[in-house]
Structures are given as C-alpha cells and as structure tokens.
Amino acid sequence: MLMSNSARAARLHFLANGFRVLTPGDHVLCAVSGERIPLDELRYWSATRQEAYASAEIATKALMQPA
C-alpha cells in the first residue's frame, strides 16, 4: 500500500537558494506563527536559523530579533 504525505509535516534542511527534503511531507510550520505552509508555497526561510516563515513580514520581524 502506498503511503500518502498528505497532512504530514516535512522536515527540511534550508540552504541559501533552496531546501532539501529530509523527511517527506506536504507542509512545514512557520517558526513564528505556527501557520501551516504548503511546500509549494514556501518562499521565506532562514538557512542560518533553519526556520521557515509564512510571509515576508514575519520573516523580516523574526530576522531582526537576536538569534
């Protein structure tokens, strides 16, 4: 039987220009808001902090805070 990745969080390794899937899934969670982000809509992340962000505004605010 095939296993579906639907409704399962992926584990990613964030790189400067992309990301590598470590554990398959269909989404990640925003590090700040906890919002579910489908992988095909993921646009904002920090390779340094290894965090995903739901929007440019959230990413900007998070990255302005000390690590």
Long-range contacts (C-beta under 8 A, 24 or more apart in sequence): 10-39, 12-45, 12-52, 13-50, 14-45, 14-46, 14-47, 14-50, 14-51, 14-52, 15-47, 16-47, 19-45, 28-52, 30-54, 30-58, 31-62, 32-58, 32-61, 32-62, 33-58
